[in-house]
Amino acid sequence: FLKVLLENHRKTLGEENMIVETICALAAVYAVIRIIFEKSTLKKLAYLNVLGFAVAGAIVLLLPHPITIGAAVAYFVGATLESNAIASTLAIGGEE
């Protein structure tokens, strides 16, 4: 079933987009691994933003519809605001 789904996806989007999707997926996996093994919380936030970029890119590439651009933008903005809020909280807590 998965093979048929991938073949139909390749026919719909073309090989070029499959390469870009693979790069987005690899960036997301790398970011997740670094988030898991990184000891510094502040460094984890940078990888969390990378993960947000990768997921937003994957949403747009995997679902070829104009509405997905809005969904990707909303996801990315939300993830960025979340990361910034966490970073601000940590920075304020570190001053005390």
Secondary structure, DSSP 8 states (H G I E B T S, - for coil): -HHHHHHHHHHHH-HHHHHHHHHHHHHHHHHHHHHHH---HHHHHHHHHHHHHHHHHHHHHHS-SHHHHHHHHHHHHHHHHHHHHHHHHHHHHHH-
